[in-house]
């Protein structure tokens, strides 16, 4: 697991320093399914889950400079996914 955290930190650094597009793609591909299924459990709708997954990654990449690398990237990413989904559910009510 520590290796994953180190790899994720290197990918984030590569994005922040060099705007490395491949690093964006690696992070997206690495976590897209996990984020999707987490959101799907919350909304029970595949289309909404797909939209919210993309919205989560958009928010994450737009706010990457606020990521604190003292914590796992996944912790930060899944917090964004959860908050984005909760906001969606609240608006839908």
Order of alpha helices (4+ residues) and beta strands (2+ residues): alpha-alpha-alpha-alpha
